[in-house]
Structures are given as C-alpha cells and as structure tokens.
Amino acid sequence: MGSLAFFAFALLGLLGASHAELQLGFYDHVCPQAESIIQGFVKEHIPNAPPLAAALLRLHFHDCFVRGCDASLLLNSTKNSTAEKNAAPNMSLRGFSFIDAIKSKVEEACPGVVSCADIVALVARDAVAVIGGPYWKVPTGRRDGTVSLASEALANIPAPTLNFTGLKANFANKSLNVKDLVVLSGAHTIGITHCNFVSNRLYNFTGKRDQDPALDKFYAANLKAYKCKTPADNSTILEMDPGSFRTFDTHYYTNVVKRRGLFTSDSSLLTDSTSKSYIDGILSGSIDFFKEFALSMEKMGQIEVKTGTEGEIRKVCSLVNY
C-alpha cells in the first residue's frame, strides 16, 4: 500500500473511531459485570429512598441538555471556571454521591473502562424501573466530556417559567419534538420541588402582586394557606404530583388538565393543540405513556454523545483526568 493510500486509510479509521455509535452491550467484553454492578447497587438502595429515583432521572436530563450526555454536569468548579453543577438551575440537584459510589465500585472491577456518562444514563433507567416505571434500552459507549460551564447550563436547561414556544424551541435544539416534550414532562409524576419555584405564580405573576390565572384558583389558595405561606419561602417541599409523587404513572397529566401543574412549563402544555392532543391521548389510553416515555428517553440519552476517541473515561466523575 502506498504511503498516501495508507494515510487516507488511517485517517478514515480515526474518523470512524471518533464518531463511533453507541451500542447495546458495549462493555460485554471489556467489563462484562459493569451493568450488573450498577443495577445491583440501584436495586439495593433505591427501595430505601424512592424519591432519589426522581433526582437521578433529573441528573440525566440536566446533563444531556448541556454539551450532550457527557457527564459534564458532574465536574467540580475550579478556581478559573464555575461548573454546570453550580449554575442556578442545578443548585437543587441531588444524587451526585450516589453516582460517585457506583463509579467507585465499577472502577474496582474494571479500572478506567466505564464512563461516568454511561453510569448516569444506566442509573436513571434502573432507578425508574425499580419504582415501577418503564424500562428502556440504554446503548452504551459514551465518553466523558472535559468542559463544564455554568453559563451553558443557564442557556440550555429549560426553565420552569418557559411558555410553550420557549419549551418547543429548547427541545428542538436537542432534536426532540413535541411528543418528546410532552412525555418527558411526565417525569414530573415523581419527585419534589420547593416553594420558591412557584411563588411567582402565587404572589407576583406579572409584577403586580397577582396570581397566575392559568393556575387553578382553589389549588393556589390551598398552596398559599398550607404550604407556600409567604412569597419568601424557599425551603418548603412540594410534591410534583400530589398524592402520587412516589408512583410513576399518568396522574401528572390529570393534574395538568385540572390546571394544577406546579410550573408554568407544565401549564403551558395545554396552550398548544398538538401537545394537548398528546395529553388527551395519554389520559384516554390511546397513547401508551410508558412505551412513549421509554422511546423518548432512548432518544434523549443519545443527544450529542461523545464516542470513540472523543473526550475521556474519567477516573473520578467530579474531576478531569490529569
């Protein structure tokens, strides 16, 4: 083979390696016990702390929306740069120590092989499945990013105050459509939030000490009387799906239709005919929520992934390798 031909062949090989595809069972030969270690840890601990499933699912979502699913969310800030985890949208995230504990166990079995990004994706799936939610395919082979910027989290993570136009555009930027938006919003069927995320809707929606008319007035009155008693309350916990926040089901959509979704982003799903038709389909049973959620999670988990020779396999999830 001539030197020019060899160079071209080698270049193609490198390009192919840097843009490799995710695949099911990526670790079957290099770390065959990886997925069973992860799943075993989740099955052991999540039943003792079911709300953590929502936190781990949220970690995956927030990670994928900034620089793709590359575990950039897990990196610590440095003296020269504020990382994603310290951005305002991520200050209430939990589950970092859970991911670290799993990473340590996987490193003991297979040092330097399994990425933090894959662990985050697998843990989200396994945690949701343990509490009775859907189970989806998680092809692996993601590599970890080396850049984490708080400013990018602010720019890319959809805010709970967004209207439908903003939400649709935000999701479209990640190649997710309106159906993905609706079914992924269904993740709010589990988990909690705090009063400061809804106080604006209750006490000062347009800056005139008014209440958001899109929020059911009786539900709002109840929140003000028993939960978020003052506009300054930033500590009281609210169930995202009252009465059903530990169960992965369609009850969230029932609340949305009753105008009892906590966030503006929840209520905005009713303002578009297409998104509302998906909600109606989920509630009538003509759309299988579990099936569609699984499909959208598979899609989300492949946003802008790094594979092949891109990024690295971090030894510690909060630090880049040196």
Backbone torsions as a table, in degrees:
resi	resn	phi	psi	omega
1	MET	NA	130.0	179.7
2	GLY	-66.9	159.7	-176.0
3	SER	-63.0	-38.3	179.9
4	LEU	-66.0	-44.0	179.5
5	ALA	-64.6	-40.5	179.9
6	PHE	-63.2	-42.2	179.1
7	PHE	-60.5	-44.6	180.0
8	ALA	-62.2	-42.4	-179.8
9	PHE	-63.7	-44.3	179.8
10	ALA	-64.0	-39.4	179.6
11	LEU	-63.6	-43.0	177.6
12	LEU	-61.1	-39.0	178.8
13	GLY	-62.6	-41.6	178.9
14	LEU	-66.3	-42.0	179.1
15	LEU	-62.4	-41.8	179.3
16	GLY	-63.8	-37.6	180.0
17	ALA	-68.3	-39.1	-176.9
18	SER	-75.3	-15.8	-179.8
19	HIS	-122.7	33.4	178.7
20	ALA	-63.0	158.3	-178.8
21	GLU	-96.4	152.7	171.4
22	LEU	-65.4	154.1	178.5
23	GLN	-148.6	147.3	175.3
24	LEU	-66.3	136.9	179.0
25	GLY	70.8	29.4	-178.5
26	PHE	-55.1	-33.5	-175.6
27	TYR	-95.4	8.0	-173.9
28	ASP	-54.3	-36.0	-176.5
29	HIS	-100.5	-30.6	-175.8
30	VAL	-91.8	-23.3	176.6
31	CYS	-159.5	70.9	-171.5
32	PRO	-60.0	-22.7	-178.9
33	GLN	-90.6	-0.4	-173.4
34	ALA	-55.3	-55.2	-175.2
35	GLU	-67.2	-32.6	178.8
36	SER	-71.9	-33.5	175.5
37	ILE	-63.3	-46.9	-179.1
38	ILE	-62.9	-49.8	-178.3
39	GLN	-64.0	-39.0	179.6
40	GLY	-63.1	-42.1	178.9
41	PHE	-64.1	-42.2	178.8
42	VAL	-63.6	-45.7	-179.4
43	LYS	-65.3	-28.4	179.6
44	GLU	-75.7	-37.7	-169.5
45	HIS	-105.0	-33.1	-176.0
46	ILE	-64.3	-37.3	177.5
47	PRO	-58.9	-24.9	177.7
48	ASN	-84.3	-13.9	-179.6
49	ALA	-147.5	67.3	-175.5
50	PRO	-54.0	-37.2	179.6
51	PRO	-60.8	-19.2	179.3
52	LEU	-66.4	-23.3	177.9
53	ALA	-60.2	-42.2	178.4
54	ALA	-64.4	-40.1	-179.8
55	ALA	-64.2	-39.7	-179.0
56	LEU	-72.3	-34.9	175.0
57	LEU	-65.1	-41.1	179.4
58	ARG	-66.2	-37.0	175.7
59	LEU	-56.5	-46.4	-179.2
60	HIS	-61.3	-45.6	-179.8
61	PHE	-61.0	-50.1	-177.6
62	HIS	-66.5	-31.1	177.1
63	ASP	-68.4	-48.2	-174.4
64	CYS	-65.8	-27.6	-176.8
65	PHE	-80.4	-5.5	177.9
66	VAL	-126.6	112.3	-178.8
67	ARG	62.8	17.7	-179.9
68	GLY	79.4	180.0	-176.0
69	CYS	-80.2	78.8	-173.8
70	ASP	-129.0	15.4	179.5
71	ALA	60.5	20.5	176.1
72	SER	-63.8	-25.2	178.5
73	LEU	-62.6	-26.5	-174.8
74	LEU	-82.1	-15.6	-176.1
75	LEU	-69.6	141.5	176.7
76	ASN	-78.6	155.3	172.4
77	SER	-68.2	155.8	175.9
78	THR	-119.1	176.5	-179.9
79	LYS	-66.7	-19.4	-178.1
80	ASN	-104.9	-7.4	-173.6
81	SER	-155.0	136.3	175.6
82	THR	-90.9	124.5	-174.5
83	ALA	-84.1	167.8	-178.7
84	GLU	-54.0	-42.8	-174.2
85	LYS	-62.1	-18.5	179.2
86	ASN	-100.6	8.9	174.3
87	ALA	-78.8	152.8	-176.7
88	ALA	-51.5	-44.3	-178.7
89	PRO	-65.5	-15.3	-174.9
90	ASN	-109.6	0.5	-174.9
91	MET	-65.6	-23.7	-179.1
92	SER	-96.9	5.5	-179.9
93	LEU	-69.0	147.8	175.8
94	ARG	-131.0	167.8	173.7
95	GLY	106.5	-1.0	-178.5
96	PHE	-61.3	-43.1	-179.0
97	SER	-67.7	-30.3	177.4
98	PHE	-64.6	-45.5	177.9
99	ILE	-63.7	-41.5	179.7
100	ASP	-61.4	-39.9	-179.4
101	ALA	-64.7	-41.1	178.3
102	ILE	-67.6	-42.7	178.6
103	LYS	-56.5	-42.1	179.8
104	SER	-61.3	-42.1	179.8
105	LYS	-66.4	-40.8	179.7
106	VAL	-68.2	-37.7	178.5
107	GLU	-64.4	-35.2	177.5
108	GLU	-62.1	-38.4	-177.8
109	ALA	-79.9	-41.1	-174.2
110	CYS	-144.3	83.9	-177.2
111	PRO	-59.1	130.9	172.7
112	GLY	68.9	22.5	-174.8
113	VAL	-111.6	-44.9	-172.8
114	VAL	-97.8	126.6	-177.0
115	SER	-76.4	153.5	173.8
116	CYS	-64.9	-34.8	179.7
117	ALA	-62.0	-42.0	177.3
118	ASP	-67.5	-38.2	179.0
119	ILE	-61.7	-45.0	178.7
120	VAL	-58.9	-44.1	-178.9
121	ALA	-66.1	-43.5	-179.1
122	LEU	-69.4	-40.7	-179.9
123	VAL	-63.4	-41.5	179.0
124	ALA	-58.8	-47.5	179.3
125	ARG	-62.1	-48.6	-175.6
126	ASP	-67.3	-36.8	179.9
127	ALA	-66.3	-42.9	178.6
128	VAL	-64.7	-40.8	-180.0
129	ALA	-63.6	-38.6	-178.2
130	VAL	-62.7	-34.3	-179.5
131	ILE	-90.1	12.9	175.3
132	GLY	96.4	9.0	178.7
133	GLY	-85.2	-175.9	-178.8
134	PRO	-70.6	159.1	178.3
135	TYR	-116.6	130.5	-177.8
136	TRP	-127.5	161.9	179.1
137	LYS	-73.9	136.1	176.6
138	VAL	-125.1	90.2	172.3
139	PRO	-65.2	145.4	-175.1
140	THR	-120.0	177.3	-175.2
141	GLY	120.7	7.3	175.9
142	ARG	-65.8	149.3	172.4
143	ARG	-117.0	158.6	-173.7
144	ASP	-86.4	138.2	176.4
145	GLY	-76.4	165.7	-178.9
146	THR	-119.5	3.9	-179.0
147	VAL	-123.5	134.9	178.0
148	SER	-144.9	116.3	-174.4
149	LEU	-127.1	125.6	179.6
150	ALA	-58.5	-36.5	-178.7
151	SER	-61.8	-33.2	179.4
152	GLU	-73.9	-31.1	175.5
153	ALA	-65.9	-43.1	178.8
154	LEU	-61.1	-36.3	-175.7
155	ALA	-81.0	-23.8	-169.9
156	ASN	-113.4	-26.8	-177.9
157	ILE	-79.6	125.0	-177.4
158	PRO	-64.1	127.2	-177.8
159	ALA	-79.7	149.3	178.2
160	PRO	-66.6	-10.2	-179.9
161	THR	-93.1	-0.1	-175.9
162	LEU	-70.1	142.9	170.9
163	ASN	-84.4	-179.1	-173.8
164	PHE	-64.1	-40.3	179.9
165	THR	-58.9	-43.6	179.0
166	GLY	-66.3	-41.6	178.8
167	LEU	-63.6	-46.1	-178.8
168	LYS	-60.1	-43.5	179.5
169	ALA	-66.6	-41.0	179.8
170	ASN	-61.0	-45.7	179.7
171	PHE	-69.7	-38.7	179.5
172	ALA	-61.6	-33.2	177.6
173	ASN	-62.3	-20.1	178.4
174	LYS	-108.4	19.4	178.9
175	SER	61.9	32.5	176.0
176	LEU	-111.5	137.5	-175.7
177	ASN	-98.0	-173.0	-176.0
178	VAL	-64.8	-38.3	177.3
179	LYS	-62.0	-42.9	176.9
180	ASP	-59.2	-42.8	179.0
181	LEU	-58.2	-47.0	-176.7
182	VAL	-67.4	-47.9	-175.4
183	VAL	-73.5	-33.5	177.2
184	LEU	-71.5	-29.1	173.5
185	SER	-62.7	-24.3	177.6
186	GLY	-62.9	-12.2	173.9
187	ALA	-61.3	-18.7	177.8
188	HIS	-71.0	0.8	174.1
189	THR	-69.4	-16.9	176.1
190	ILE	-125.1	155.4	173.2
191	GLY	102.2	-178.8	-175.3
192	ILE	-133.8	165.8	170.6
193	THR	-140.9	-169.6	-179.7
194	HIS	-129.5	160.0	-173.9
195	CYS	-57.3	-32.1	-176.6
196	ASN	-63.4	-20.3	179.3
197	PHE	-80.8	-12.7	-179.6
198	VAL	-125.0	-3.2	-175.6
199	SER	-61.1	-32.6	178.2
200	ASN	-61.7	-40.0	179.2
201	ARG	-68.3	-27.3	-177.3
202	LEU	-88.1	-34.4	-168.4
203	TYR	-122.6	-21.2	-172.8
204	ASN	-158.1	57.2	-170.2
205	PHE	-64.4	-42.7	-179.6
206	THR	-114.1	16.0	-179.0
207	GLY	84.6	9.8	-177.9
208	LYS	-120.5	28.2	-179.0
209	ARG	56.1	40.6	-178.2
210	ASP	-112.5	175.2	-177.0
211	GLN	-112.1	146.6	179.0
212	ASP	-66.2	116.3	-179.0
213	PRO	-66.1	-15.5	178.7
214	ALA	-78.0	-10.4	179.1
215	LEU	-96.4	128.7	-179.6
216	ASP	-50.8	126.1	-171.8
217	LYS	-65.9	-31.7	179.3
218	PHE	-72.7	-38.0	177.0
219	TYR	-66.5	-42.6	178.6
220	ALA	-61.1	-43.3	179.5
221	ALA	-62.4	-38.9	178.9
222	ASN	-65.7	-42.3	178.5
223	LEU	-62.1	-42.3	-177.9
224	LYS	-70.3	-30.5	-177.8
225	ALA	-80.7	-35.3	-170.4
226	TYR	-119.8	-17.1	-175.6
227	LYS	-121.0	-75.8	-175.9
228	CYS	-93.3	77.6	-169.4
229	LYS	-76.7	-18.1	177.7
230	THR	-137.4	153.0	178.7
231	PRO	-62.0	-22.8	-175.5
232	ALA	-87.8	-1.6	-177.5
233	ASP	-68.8	116.5	178.1
234	ASN	-123.4	15.2	-176.3
235	SER	-121.5	-24.6	-178.0
236	THR	-65.9	134.0	-178.0
237	ILE	-86.5	137.6	175.6
238	LEU	-120.5	138.4	174.2
239	GLU	-75.5	131.5	178.7
240	MET	-64.7	-34.1	-178.8
241	ASP	-130.6	81.2	-172.4
242	PRO	-50.8	130.8	178.9
243	GLY	84.6	-9.9	-176.1
244	SER	-146.2	22.5	-171.0
245	PHE	-75.1	-10.9	176.2
246	ARG	-96.6	-2.9	-174.9
247	THR	-116.9	129.1	178.1
248	PHE	-83.1	104.3	-176.3
249	ASP	-152.3	-167.8	-176.9
250	THR	-95.3	7.9	-175.1
251	HIS	-63.0	-28.1	176.4
252	TYR	-54.2	-42.9	-177.8
253	TYR	-68.9	-31.7	174.4
254	THR	-61.2	-43.3	177.7
255	ASN	-64.3	-41.3	-179.6
256	VAL	-60.7	-45.6	-179.5
257	VAL	-63.8	-32.9	177.8
258	LYS	-80.9	5.3	-178.5
259	ARG	63.9	38.8	179.6
260	ARG	-119.2	19.4	171.0
261	GLY	-70.6	134.7	-172.1
262	LEU	-69.5	-37.2	-174.3
263	PHE	-96.9	155.9	171.8
264	THR	-58.4	-37.4	179.4
265	SER	-63.4	-29.6	176.0
266	ASP	-70.3	-51.6	-176.6
267	SER	-66.7	-26.6	-178.6
268	SER	-66.6	-18.8	178.5
269	LEU	-64.3	-19.2	179.0
270	LEU	-86.0	-9.9	-173.5
271	THR	-88.8	-3.7	179.5
272	ASP	-120.8	133.8	-174.8
273	SER	-65.0	-36.5	-179.3
274	THR	-69.2	-47.4	-179.4
275	SER	-65.9	-37.0	178.4
276	LYS	-65.2	-36.0	179.6
277	SER	-65.4	-33.9	176.4
278	TYR	-67.2	-41.4	177.7
279	ILE	-61.5	-45.9	178.6
280	ASP	-59.3	-40.6	179.6
281	GLY	-65.2	-39.3	178.0
282	ILE	-64.4	-44.3	-178.0
283	LEU	-71.5	-29.3	178.8
284	SER	-82.9	-16.5	-178.8
285	GLY	93.1	-2.3	179.2
286	SER	-74.7	-18.8	172.5
287	ILE	-114.6	125.1	-179.7
288	ASP	-81.0	102.4	-175.5
289	PHE	-57.9	-46.9	-178.4
290	PHE	-60.1	-44.4	-179.5
291	LYS	-63.6	-46.4	-177.8
292	GLU	-69.8	-35.4	176.8
293	PHE	-62.9	-43.9	179.0
294	ALA	-59.9	-43.9	-179.6
295	LEU	-64.7	-41.0	179.7
296	SER	-70.1	-33.4	176.4
297	MET	-67.7	-38.4	176.1
298	GLU	-61.0	-40.1	179.7
299	LYS	-68.0	-46.3	-179.1
300	MET	-63.4	-38.0	-177.3
301	GLY	-67.2	-6.2	179.7
302	GLN	-113.1	13.8	178.7
303	ILE	-64.9	119.5	170.7
304	GLU	45.5	40.8	-177.8
305	VAL	-69.1	152.2	174.3
306	LYS	-100.1	129.8	-178.3
307	THR	-138.3	177.1	175.7
308	GLY	64.1	-114.9	-178.8
309	THR	-102.6	4.2	178.5
310	GLU	-74.7	151.7	175.7
311	GLY	58.6	-147.0	-177.6
312	GLU	-155.4	174.5	170.3
313	ILE	-106.9	103.5	-176.0
314	ARG	-66.2	143.1	175.1
315	LYS	-78.5	-36.2	175.9
316	VAL	-127.7	131.4	-171.3
317	CYS	-65.2	-24.0	-177.5
318	SER	-91.3	-2.2	-176.4
319	LEU	-134.8	141.0	172.4
320	VAL	-73.2	155.6	178.6
321	ASN	-71.2	152.3	177.7
322	TYR	-120.1	NA	NA
